[in-house]
Amino acid sequence: MRIEQLQQMYPSLIFHKDDQNVTISQYEWYTVDGQTVGILKEELKGNEKVLLDSFLSKVKHPQAFSSERERQWYEQLIQGKEHSFTNIRSYRYVYYQIETKLNDFSLFREGIQAVFPFPMPVIQLSDYEGVIIEEIYDEQQSLVNYKEVIELLISDLYINMKLFVSELFEHPEETNDNFEWTKRIAETVMPSANDHVIELTEAVPYLLTNRIEKGYDDRVVRTILKSTLEDQDLLKTVQVYLRSELNVTEAAKKLHMHRNTLQYRIDKFTDVTGLDIKRFSNAFIVKLLFYMMDEKL
């Protein structure tokens, strides 16, 4: 169905523009001939909406963009248009969920941007969820500490929200796959998580409880344990250390090695994964990861 035909059938049809002064929620939005158009809901009678939904590509939330960069990310992740992001060194997704319906996305985005040290694209996925893209341009750039800013976000925006922070991604050609991965993990973890900010390592217990589908658990293990998976001696050392209830002396005896050698291997594991397994909380996460690995064998 062409735009001209729709315009004849529905005089209220409008084209979505960044500076448009309309109430987004009053329209049904579709992609036609590569353009986003809206039709007033009140103009759709009977089964007309059902028919349009079946023939046209529906757009849940057309977005007014604050920058060209934000437009590119929206088109890449939501509309499937290809853009090149080779000018960034790495990136990560911050998937957000809020408890109450978001009535003014523009104000919400302004509140988010006011907290961060530099502009970041914000994509609205629904009235209750969306994604923030943190782009890293050079190795001197500091990552945002979301656990430090979450209380400020909640108090400034007057909403209760949760954030799932993905790992850093380094391959710009995999933006869409990484987005779907982040979205799936976030949707699995967030309903049962108590913390306002959840990172992948903290998500492990929830992923086990909710039995995430095959393939995702393998990626979780590979993402967190990194290159230690290629060092079987190191993994065995860590496993024995964990089974010895973090007692270096006992683990060294079981492995028939010097305490200093054991300590060196534990430090090596920490350096690679970023998990200090001398702390109980991190040791517990690694135990769960080993359990996930054993389940697959």
SEMARPA-480207 format. One line per 3 residues: for each residue x, y, z of C-alpha. Coordinates in nm, 3 decimals. Each point is the difference from the previous one (the first is absolute). Layout:
REM residues N
X/Y/Z | ...
REM end
This chain:
REM residues 297
0.000/0.000/0.000 | 0.140/0.337/-0.105 | 0.003/0.323/0.199
-0.223/0.173/-0.257 | -0.270/-0.266/0.049 | 0.020/0.035/0.377
-0.028/0.378/-0.021 | -0.322/-0.033/-0.198 | -0.143/-0.249/0.247
0.120/0.180/0.315 | 0.021/0.382/-0.023 | 0.160/0.014/0.348
0.315/-0.173/-0.131 | 0.318/0.186/0.094 | 0.370/-0.058/-0.055
0.213/-0.035/0.310 | 0.248/0.287/0.049 | 0.242/0.080/0.280
-0.155/0.341/0.071 | -0.360/-0.117/-0.028 | -0.238/0.143/0.258
-0.248/-0.288/0.027 | -0.099/-0.244/0.271 | 0.172/-0.321/-0.109
-0.238/-0.226/0.196 | -0.305/0.126/-0.195 | 0.129/-0.158/-0.321
0.065/-0.347/-0.137 | 0.343/0.003/-0.165 | 0.120/-0.199/-0.300
0.296/-0.017/-0.238 | -0.113/0.051/-0.362 | 0.239/0.044/-0.294
0.286/0.046/0.246 | -0.176/0.282/0.188 | -0.169/0.004/0.340
-0.362/0.116/-0.019 | -0.272/0.039/0.262 | -0.379/-0.036/-0.022
-0.230/0.131/0.270 | -0.133/-0.291/0.204 | -0.350/0.149/0.001
-0.005/-0.014/-0.380 | 0.049/-0.376/-0.007 | -0.340/-0.167/0.011
-0.094/-0.362/0.065 | 0.265/-0.242/-0.123 | 0.202/0.261/-0.190
0.283/0.001/0.255 | 0.025/-0.381/-0.016 | 0.020/0.015/-0.380
0.265/0.274/0.001 | 0.203/-0.189/0.260 | -0.002/-0.306/-0.226
0.097/0.185/-0.319 | 0.240/0.265/0.132 | 0.308/0.001/0.221
-0.112/0.140/0.335 | 0.216/0.246/0.192 | -0.050/-0.014/0.376
0.154/0.333/0.096 | 0.119/0.246/-0.265 | 0.267/0.211/0.161
0.103/0.364/-0.032 | 0.379/-0.008/-0.006 | 0.231/0.226/0.198
0.291/-0.060/-0.238 | 0.088/-0.156/-0.332 | 0.192/-0.266/0.192
-0.312/-0.096/0.190 | -0.191/-0.027/-0.328 | 0.266/-0.233/-0.141
-0.016/-0.230/0.301 | -0.381/-0.006/-0.015 | 0.003/-0.085/-0.369
0.264/-0.269/0.054 | -0.157/-0.174/0.299 | -0.372/0.054/-0.061
-0.047/0.046/-0.373 | 0.280/-0.224/-0.125 | 0.173/0.269/-0.206
0.375/-0.046/-0.029 | 0.231/0.266/0.146 | 0.374/-0.002/0.055
0.118/0.043/0.359 | 0.368/-0.064/-0.070 | 0.101/0.333/0.158
-0.070/-0.134/0.351 | 0.250/-0.214/0.188 | -0.266/-0.191/0.194
-0.351/0.041/0.137 | -0.245/-0.144/0.247 | -0.375/-0.002/0.039
-0.180/0.114/0.313 | -0.351/-0.145/-0.009 | -0.244/0.186/0.223
-0.343/-0.085/0.139 | -0.230/0.234/0.192 | -0.298/-0.084/0.219
-0.248/0.262/-0.121 | -0.098/0.094/-0.353 | 0.227/0.263/-0.154
-0.212/0.290/-0.126 | 0.273/0.235/-0.126 | 0.304/-0.174/-0.144
0.172/0.328/-0.091 | 0.006/0.115/0.363 | 0.113/-0.346/0.110
0.288/0.008/-0.249 | 0.101/0.352/0.111 | 0.013/-0.121/0.360
0.221/-0.292/-0.098 | 0.236/0.217/-0.205 | 0.034/0.249/0.286
0.151/-0.269/0.223 | 0.260/-0.134/-0.241 | 0.329/0.177/-0.086
-0.060/-0.025/-0.377 | -0.303/-0.048/-0.232 | -0.112/-0.359/-0.050
-0.264/-0.129/-0.245 | -0.322/-0.105/0.175 | -0.245/-0.223/-0.187
-0.357/-0.045/0.125 | -0.133/-0.354/-0.050 | -0.334/0.047/0.179
-0.163/0.217/0.266 | 0.185/-0.207/0.262 | 0.336/-0.091/-0.149
0.282/0.108/-0.225 | 0.375/-0.009/-0.050 | 0.284/0.246/0.054
0.310/-0.044/-0.218 | 0.331/0.086/0.162 | 0.260/0.051/-0.273
0.373/-0.020/0.078 | 0.222/0.196/-0.239 | 0.346/-0.041/0.157
0.170/-0.195/0.276 | 0.027/0.308/0.224 | -0.379/0.036/0.017
-0.140/-0.104/0.338 | -0.303/-0.228/0.015 | -0.309/0.130/0.175
-0.050/-0.152/0.346 | -0.374/-0.061/-0.007 | -0.011/-0.114/0.360
0.119/0.346/0.098 | -0.250/0.194/-0.214 | -0.314/-0.213/0.036
-0.125/0.172/0.316 | 0.048/0.338/-0.168 | -0.196/-0.122/-0.303
-0.285/-0.128/0.215 | -0.023/0.318/0.206 | 0.033/0.239/-0.296
-0.250/-0.182/-0.221 | -0.244/-0.091/0.281 | -0.028/-0.356/-0.126
0.105/-0.341/0.122 | 0.225/-0.163/-0.255 | 0.235/-0.293/-0.050
0.303/-0.022/-0.227 | 0.166/-0.304/-0.153 | 0.354/0.088/-0.110
0.147/-0.221/-0.270 | 0.363/-0.092/-0.041 | 0.217/0.208/-0.236
-0.036/-0.096/-0.365 | 0.285/0.060/-0.246 | -0.143/-0.106/-0.337
-0.218/0.269/-0.161 | -0.125/-0.244/-0.263 | -0.174/-0.199/0.276
-0.207/0.286/0.145 | -0.336/-0.166/-0.069 | 0.097/-0.345/0.130
0.146/0.155/0.313 | -0.313/0.209/0.048 | -0.227/-0.306/-0.020
0.231/-0.181/0.244 | -0.010/0.290/0.247 | -0.377/0.037/-0.033
-0.060/-0.373/0.059 | 0.222/-0.011/0.310 | -0.157/0.319/0.140
-0.357/-0.121/-0.054 | 0.086/-0.326/0.177 | 0.176/0.156/0.298
-0.179/0.328/0.076 | -0.341/-0.128/0.120 | 0.156/-0.191/0.291
0.307/0.214/0.075 | -0.013/0.223/0.307 | 0.290/0.230/-0.084
-0.047/0.311/-0.211 | 0.314/-0.073/-0.204 | 0.086/-0.350/-0.120
0.312/-0.103/-0.190 | 0.056/-0.332/-0.173 | 0.190/-0.164/0.285
-0.278/0.094/0.243 | -0.258/-0.138/-0.243 | 0.135/-0.357/0.016
-0.218/-0.122/0.293 | -0.315/0.137/-0.166 | 0.091/-0.160/-0.332
0.036/-0.338/0.167 | -0.327/0.041/0.188 | -0.191/0.101/-0.313
0.160/-0.266/-0.220 | 0.103/0.220/-0.291 | -0.008/-0.180/-0.334
0.280/-0.213/-0.138 | 0.288/0.198/-0.149 | -0.038/0.302/0.224
0.148/-0.177/0.303 | 0.305/-0.098/-0.205 | 0.053/0.362/-0.104
-0.036/0.115/0.361 | 0.277/-0.239/0.107 | 0.229/0.099/-0.287
-0.060/0.371/0.055 | 0.081/-0.005/0.371 | 0.278/-0.261/0.020
0.169/0.119/-0.321 | 0.334/-0.163/-0.088 | 0.019/-0.195/0.328
-0.218/-0.259/-0.177 | 0.306/-0.092/-0.207 | 0.212/-0.071/0.308
-0.122/-0.325/0.153 | 0.266/0.002/0.274 | -0.110/0.345/0.109
-0.368/-0.102/0.003 | 0.079/-0.311/0.204 | 0.194/0.212/0.250
-0.292/0.241/0.038 | -0.250/-0.285/0.039 | 0.201/-0.163/0.276
0.044/0.337/0.171 | -0.375/0.057/-0.005 | -0.071/-0.352/0.128
0.246/0.068/0.282 | -0.221/0.290/0.111 | 0.261/0.259/-0.105
0.264/-0.149/0.228 | 0.334/0.040/-0.180 | 0.190/-0.239/0.228
-0.253/-0.282/-0.039 | -0.027/0.048/-0.377 | 0.380/0.001/-0.038
0.022/-0.333/0.187 | -0.265/-0.158/-0.221 | 0.179/0.118/-0.313
0.348/-0.087/0.132 | 0.132/0.346/-0.078 | 0.160/0.285/0.191
-0.228/0.265/0.148 | 0.173/0.270/-0.205 | -0.064/-0.191/-0.323
-0.367/-0.036/0.089 | -0.021/0.368/0.088 | 0.163/0.092/-0.331
-0.264/-0.201/-0.191 | -0.285/0.156/0.195 | 0.138/0.347/-0.075
0.033/-0.093/-0.369 | -0.365/-0.108/-0.009 | -0.101/0.330/0.160
0.208/0.203/-0.245 | -0.161/-0.167/-0.302 | -0.362/-0.008/0.117
-0.012/0.302/0.231 | -0.152/-0.224/0.269 | 0.183/-0.006/0.333
-0.097/-0.349/0.115 | 0.143/0.064/0.345 | -0.327/0.187/0.053
-0.291/-0.231/0.075 | -0.246/0.172/-0.237 | 0.235/-0.043/-0.298
0.091/-0.354/0.102 | -0.372/-0.084/0.004 | -0.045/0.137/-0.354
0.294/-0.206/-0.130 | -0.140/-0.311/0.169 | -0.325/0.053/-0.186
0.188/0.043/-0.327 | 0.179/-0.331/0.056 | -0.341/-0.155/0.068
-0.128/0.138/-0.331 | 0.304/-0.151/-0.173 | -0.051/-0.342/0.163
-0.365/-0.002/-0.100 | 0.100/0.026/-0.366 | 0.240/-0.295/0.017
REM end
